[in-house]
Amino acid sequence: MPKRNLFVLLMMVVVAGVAWLARDRDGHGRRFAEVLGTIDRAYLEPVDQQRLFNAAMEGVFSRLDEHSAFVVGDRRDRLESLLDQEFGGVGLELAESESPRAITVVSPVAGSPAWHAGIAAGDRILAIDGMPTGQMALENVLRSLRGRPGTPVSLSIATSSAVMPSAEATTMPARDVDLVREIVKTESVLGDRRRQDGSWDWSIEGEPTAAIVRITSFGERTAEELGRALEAIREQMGDDVANGMLIVDLRGNAGGLLSSAVEVCDLFLDDGVIVSTRGRGVRDAGAAGDDAAAVDVRRASRGTVCPGLPVAVVIDGLTASAAEVVAACLQDHGRATVVGSRSFGKGTVQSIMPLSDGSGLVKLTTSEYVRPSRVNIHRRSDDDTSTPWGVSPDRGCEITPTGRQLDTVQAWRQIRDAVPTKLPTNMPTKGMALRPAESPSHATLPRHVDPVLAKAVDAIRSGRSASALDGVVDRGLDPGPGVAIP
């Protein structure tokens, strides 16, 4: 080897060594490797090094906050699917039913392989690739159905007796359905009820001029989906937008991408701060008495989709993180009335950082967000109900349904959200009754089933009446007294 090349190689080794020592100044990395090596050589039983490493990571992250984690395996797949709003599979939402125990289809995803094959809500999955599902955990069933696009999977399906004529209270004979996995795109913005073609009807049944969008999570396409929904709602209302109303339902929304929440807020605002985030450096400066500005301030851009349309945001105790960003922002700017019960209180932001070898993800709390009013969002372990945290409903708009009411709403929603059956041309239909386009449960109007939704509609109507009496046309984007917008 030429001396010049040898010199370069030696310098590279020295630089790499210095970099490693700088990164591991306290020697923890070396000691950790030494401990793993000792266990591997001397422990009585052979130990899987990957499992040992994962256990060590669980111990490390348990010393941090509850939202930081080392994410591998199925948890990583689920997280990426949630944020990307897509996965490789057949497109089935499943549930585990009892008496008798069975894996039951809640709904196929519209346009998915399962939907095209005629699999419908209420069907039971008896076997996957010949493997009975009777004793399989739901998580294992989902894992078996998902996979690389283009790969085949065979299902044994029993049609629910719910689709049979009432005189025939038996289950149809099982049929085999061969599917090919595809990229399945999931929806995060839902309407009031499904149409026969699988699309959403955004108008609230029984409530003239009222529309609803239910945002279940904040993923890559949430703002795009919401934009299309708002355009459809605006076209439906025409020039009568000011006399209409929109319910933005964030109940049960655990959050997602902060950037997606910012984009959603921007659809409703024409100006002003949406959210501010501050990281470790700013918090340290604040502790030292330096009232530093936030690291990152997100502001609304010019233009809104539905200007003048009255809005109510519905929240509950499971509304968290990015969903709280939206509720807090629209509340602070006076753009929406907030109805329901106090939200979860998660005011921290997690960054997702993949390991260099692709074996896992580090989900780490790296900053906290601040709502435009600067009122605290994050609930800490020692906070009680009197401490400011989360997003609270507007005065007079508080409502917490009973457990029985929640169960009723959930069952009713499952029926309204189910994608209508699509029968393939090669499926035998003799003696089989198709699911009706309108289930009997649809005869029960939302107002009479969902008390929180009814409260939101009434809040907008009463607010409009009060404004007319007071001579106030619209609060617009004025945040009101006592609200400091940075």
N, C-alpha and C positions, 0 to 999 in steps of 0.2 A: 504494500500500500504506500503511495507517495506520502512523504512527510507532511505536505500541506493538508492532505485529506485526513491524516491521523490527527493533526493539530485541531482541525475543525471538529472532528469527532470528540476529542477530549474536551473541547470547550462546550460542546453540546451537553456532554455528560455532567460537567461542572454546573452549567446553568440549570439543568434539570434538577440536580441535587439541591442547589440553592433554593430553587422554587419550591421544592418539596419541603425543605426545612422551614421555609418561611410560612408555608401553609400549615405546618404541623409543629408550631413553635413549642407547644406544651407537651408534645409527644403522645397525645391521646391516640392518634391513629396507629402509631407503632405498637402501643400497648394493646390496643384492641385487636390488631392482627396477631400479636403474640398470644393473647388469650384464646382466640379462635384456633390457632395452630396447636396450642397445648391440648385443647379439648379434642381436636381431630386426632392427635397422636396417642393420647393417654387415656381417654375416657373408656369405660368398660364396654359400652356398646357403640357401634358405628353411629355417627350423627350426620344427618343431612346438613351440609354447610349452608345451603340456601335457606332452609327453615330456621337454622340458628341465627343467620343474619337478619331474617325478617323479624324474629322474636326480639333481637337486640334493637332493631329500629322501632318496634312497638314500645319498648321500654324508653327509648330516647324521646319519642314524640309524646309519651304519656306525661312527661315533665313540662310540656308546653301547654298551650291552650287546647280546648276540645275540638277546635276546627282545623288544627294542623295535623297532618298524617303522612305516613309513607304508604303510597297507594300502588298495589301490585295486583296481578291476576284479574279475577272477575270484577273486583272493585274498580280497578283501572278501566276496564272495558265499559262498565256502567257509567262511570264519570265522563268518559270521552263521548259515549253515545248521547248522554244527556246534554252536554254542551254543544256537540256537533249536530244534534238533532237527526242522527241517522245511525243505522247499524246494519250489519249483514245478517239476514234472517228471512223468515217467512211472513212476518207482520201480524202477530197475534197478541192481544192483551188477554192474559189468563188470570184465573183465580182458583183457589183451592176450596172446594165445597165439601160439606160434611153430609153424612147420612143419606146415601152412602158416600164415602170419600171418593172424590173424582177431581180431575183437572178440567175445569170448565172454561170455555171461551167467553170472555166478557164482551169483546168486540174485535173483529179484524180491522186492520188499518186499510182505509180506502185506497185502492190501487195496488195493494200488495199481492204477492203470490197467493196467500191464503184467501184473500177476498175474491180474486179471479177464479179460484177453485170452488167457490160457493160455501166455504166454511163460514158459519154465522154464530151470532151470540146465542149462548145456551148449549151449543154443541159440546160434547165431551171427547177429550183426547184419550183413547184407550191404550195406544202404543205408539212408540216412535222408533222407526227402523226395526220393528219386531220386538222391541223391549217394552213390556207392560209398564204403564205409568202408575199402577195402583199403589205402589209403595215408594214411588219417587217423590222427593221433596220438590216443591214448586221451583226452587232455585235451580235444581238439576234439570228439570224439564225445560226451563228457559235456556239453560246452557246448551242443551241438546238441539234446540231449534235454531239457535243462532250459529253462525259460521261464515266461512268465506263465500262471497257471492259466486254463483256458478256451480256450487256443490249441491247434490240432490239429497232429499230427505223424504221418507215415506211415513205417513200418518195413518193410523186407524181411527176413524171418526164415528161416533154414535150421535145421531141427531136427537136433540132434546124433544121430549114429549110436548113441550110448549108450542111446537109448530104443528102438532098433529090435530086432527079434528077431535072435538071433545069426547066423542064416542070411542075413540081409540086412545086409551091412556097408556099405551105401550111405547117403547122406544123403537125407532126404525132399526133394521139390521145395520150392523157396522159396515162401513165402506172404507176402502183404502184410497188414499189420496196421495199421489206422487207430486212433490213440489221441487222447485229449484230455487235455492236461496238467491236473493237479490239485495241491493242496497235499498233499505226501507227508510223513508223519510218520515219523521214524526212531527205532529203538529204541537205548537205551544199556545196557539190562540184559538179558542173555541167559541161557538155561538150559543144560542138558546136551545136549538134542536137540529137534528140532522134532516136534510131533505132526502128524497128517495134516491137521488144520484150520489149521495154521500157528502155533498157540500153542506155548508152551514146556513141556517136561517138566523140572521142576526137580530131580528125583531123579537121582543119579548111577547110571548103569546098572551093575549088578553090585555095588553097594555099598549094602546094606540100611541104612536110616535116615540115609543121607548125601545132602545136597542141595548144589547149587552155584548161585551167581549170578555171572555174568561181567559186570563193569562196563567198558564199552569207552571211555567218556568221561563227563565231568560237564557235562551240559547243563541246560536249564530244567526238564525233566521227569524227571531221573534219580532224585531222591529219591522222587517219586510212583510211578515204575515199581518201584523197589526195595521200597517199602512194600507194594505189591500182591503182589509176589513173596514177601515174607516172610510175609504173611498166608496165602497159599496154602500155603507150606511148613509153617507152624504148624498149619493145619487138617489137613494131610496127616499130620503127626506126632502130632497129638492130645495126649494127656497124657504121651506118652513123649518130650517135647522134650529133657529132660536126657540121655537116652540116644542122642539123635540128634547130628548134626553139620552144620555149614554151612561150605562153602568159598567165600570171597569172592575171586574171581580178578581181579587188577588188572594182569596181565601185558600189556604193550603199551599200557597206558592212559597217554596223554601229558598228561592233565589236563583242564582246562576251567574252569568257574566255581567260584571258591572258596566262594561261598555254597552251591552244590550239594553240595560236599564236606562242609561243616559240617552240612547237613541230613542227609546220609547217616550221619555219625558220631552224630548225635543219635538216630537210630533204634536204635542199639546201647547208648547210654549213658544213665544216669539222673541223672548229676551230674558236675561237674568241668569243667575247661578243655578245649576241643576244640583250639583254635589261637589264637595271638596274632599280630597283625601290627603292625609298627612302620615308620614312614615316615621321611622325610628329617630332620625336626626331632628325633626321638628319637635317630637315629643320630648327629647332630651333638652332641646333649647327652651321649651316651655317650662320644664321642671327647673331650669336654671334662672327663670324669671324673664326670659326673652320671649315677648309675644310675637313670635315669628308667623309669617303668612303660611297658608297651607301649601304643601308641595305641589299639588295639582288641583286646579279649579276648572271644572267643566261647565261651560256656559251654553245656553240655548242659541241656536242660529235663527236667522230671520225666516219667517214663514211657518204656518201651522196648517194642519190638514182640515180640521173642523172648527174654525174660529167661531165663537159665539155659542157653540153647543154646550149646554149645561152638563156637567160631569159629576158623578158620584163614584168614589173608590171604596170598594168593600173589602175589609180586612178581618182577620181573626188571629188567634194566638199562634197559628202556624205560619203566618205571613212573616217572612224573614229576609234579611240580607238585601239583595238587589230589589226584591219586591218592596221592602221598606224604603229604599231610596226613592222609588216612584211615588209611593203614598206620601212620604214626607215632603218631597219636592212640590207635588201638585197641591198639597195642603198649604205649605208655606207661601206659595205664590197666589193663593186664593183661586186657583184654577179648578179645584174640585172639593166637594164635600166628602169627608171621610166618615164611613158608617161601619158599625160592627163592634168588635172588641179589641182591646189593646194588642198590638202585634208582639212578635217573639222577642225582639230586642237584640239583634245581631248587627253590630255596627263595625265589624272588622272585615278586611279584604284579604283574601288568600291568593297568592301567586302560585301557578302550576309550573314546576320546573322539572323537565325530564332528566333522568340520569344519562350520562354520556353513552352508556352501553345499551340504552333503551330498555333496561330491565324493570324500570318502575318510575313513578312520579313522586316528587316531593311537593306536597301541598302545604304551604307555609304562610302563616299570617304575617303580612309584611306592612300593612297600613290599616288605618281606621278611616271611616268616612264621616263627614260632618254635613248635616242637612243645612239648607240655606239659612234657617233661623238660628243656627248654632246651638240648638237644644240637643242634649245628649241622646243618642240612640242606643248605645251598647249597654246591655244589662250584665253586670258583674255578679259573681257568685254571692256576694254579701248584700246585694241590693234587695230592698223589700218593695212592696207595692206602692209605697209613698215616694219612692225615688223616681226622678224623671228618667225614663228609658222607653225605647220602642216608639211606636206611633199610636197616639190615642185618637179615638173618634172625636168628631166635632161635638160640641155641647148639644145634648138632646138627641144625638144620633147613636147612642150606645145601645147595643142589644147583644145578648149572649143566648143562643138557643139551647134548649135542653138536649140531653143525650138522645132521647127518643126522637126529637125533631131532626137531629143530625143524621140519625140512621135512616129516617124516612126520606130526607133530601138525597142522601147518597144512593139509596135504592132507586129513587125516581130519576136521578141524574143518569144512572147507568142505562136505563131504558131509553132516555132521550138522546144519549150520546152514541148509542150503538149504531154502527154502520149497517144500513139495510142489506138484506141478503142479495147476493148476485149468484144466480144459478148458471153453471156452465152448460153449454149445449149438449154435452155428453152425459149429463146426470139424469138418471131415471126419476121422473116426478109423479108417476102414477100412484094415487092414493096418498099423496103428500100435500099438505096445506102449507102454502108459503106464508112467511111472516107478513102481517099486514103492514102497510106503510105507516099507519097510525096505530100505536098500541093503545089499549084502553086507558093506560096511565096518562096518556097525553090529554085526556079529557079533563084532568085536574090541572088547573092553571097554576103557573109559577107562584102567584101571589098567595094562593091558599096552601102551598106546600113549603115554600121557602120564606120564613118570616123576615130574614135579614134582607133579602132582595126586595120584599115589599116595603121594608123600612127605608131602603135607599131610594126607591121610586117616590115614596111619600115625602122624603126629605127634599128632593129636588122640586117637587110640586109646591110644597109649603114655602120653600125658599123663594120660588118665583113669585108667589102671591105676596110675600112680605116685601120683596123688592118693588113690586108694582105699587104697593101701598105707600112705601117710603119714597117713591119717585126715583129709585135707583135702577138703572137699566142693567148694568153688568159690572161686577167688580174687576173683570179683566185680569190683568197681571199685577195689580196693586197688592203687595203682600200684607197690607194693613198695618196698624200701629204696633210698635214694639217688635217688629220683625226686621232684624238687621241683615241685609244681603251683602256679603263681602264682595 
